[in-house]
Amino acid sequence: MMATGGKKTCGLTNDESSVSSNGGSNGAFASNSHSAAVNGAAPEASARSKLQNGGAGTAERFTFSSEPTMEDIRRLQAEFTDERDWNQFHQPRNLLLAMVGEVGEVSELFQWRGEVAEGLPDWTESEREQLAQELSDVLIYLVELAEKCRVDLPQAVLRKMALNRLKYPASKVHGSAKKYTEYKD
């Protein structure tokens, strides 16, 4: 469940999701493209997921679509919140707690299923759509929390990945799930 007022929403309505990467409203990634995609994935990603789950041939990696960007998502949610005068409720602590609640809702979808195969081959379209909505809620809250805390999330990710490369050099940790503190030099 996203954003206050007791109404379940992922923060964007169909008429609010048409924004170009420069902030204009020209339908560059309008929501009517949903029918051509599976839960936000490009149609070819759906075909690749079949390969990844037991199909023949070499599987390609899943990729996200190029739009909306992280900044587009931040801007859309900021507009959504401003239009409803919800900034008074969307302070860092509140956003963090709401995001944790959304992570709980994602967890519920996996609860009692045992191990789940990549690509979710045993899930129904309805279950996949529910997961897409809940993951979207988590991302929207994360982006808004980063905004309120003045964390440039894309740049923070780059810095963190550079640190992870130092902590987990591929030559040392390949094929192991140990924590970095467990490796001997």
NORVENSUL-V45902 format. One record per residue. N is the residue number from 0. SS is DSSP state (h for helix, s for strand, l for the rest). Layout:
{{N,SS} {N,SS}}
This chain:
{{0,l} {1,l} {2,l} {3,l} {4,l} {5,l} {6,l} {7,l} {8,l} {9,l} {10,l} {11,l} {12,l} {13,h} {14,h} {15,h} {16,l} {17,l} {18,l} {19,l} {20,l} {21,l} {22,l} {23,l} {24,l} {25,l} {26,l} {27,l} {28,l} {29,l} {30,h} {31,h} {32,h} {33,h} {34,h} {35,h} {36,l} {37,s} {38,l} {39,l} {40,s} {41,l} {42,h} {43,h} {44,h} {45,h} {46,h} {47,h} {48,h} {49,h} {50,h} {51,h} {52,l} {53,l} {54,l} {55,l} {56,l} {57,l} {58,l} {59,l} {60,l} {61,l} {62,l} {63,l} {64,l} {65,l} {66,l} {67,l} {68,l} {69,h} {70,h} {71,h} {72,h} {73,h} {74,h} {75,h} {76,h} {77,h} {78,h} {79,h} {80,h} {81,h} {82,h} {83,l} {84,l} {85,l} {86,l} {87,l} {88,l} {89,l} {90,l} {91,h} {92,h} {93,h} {94,h} {95,h} {96,h} {97,h} {98,h} {99,h} {100,h} {101,h} {102,h} {103,h} {104,h} {105,h} {106,h} {107,h} {108,h} {109,h} {110,l} {111,l} {112,l} {113,l} {114,l} {115,l} {116,l} {117,l} {118,l} {119,l} {120,l} {121,l} {122,l} {123,l} {124,h} {125,h} {126,h} {127,h} {128,h} {129,h} {130,h} {131,h} {132,h} {133,h} {134,h} {135,h} {136,h} {137,h} {138,h} {139,h} {140,h} {141,h} {142,h} {143,h} {144,h} {145,h} {146,h} {147,h} {148,l} {149,l} {150,l} {151,l} {152,h} {153,h} {154,h} {155,h} {156,h} {157,h} {158,h} {159,h} {160,h} {161,h} {162,h} {163,h} {164,h} {165,h} {166,h} {167,l} {168,l} {169,h} {170,h} {171,h} {172,h} {173,l} {174,l} {175,l} {176,l} {177,l} {178,l} {179,h} {180,h} {181,h} {182,l} {183,l} {184,l}}
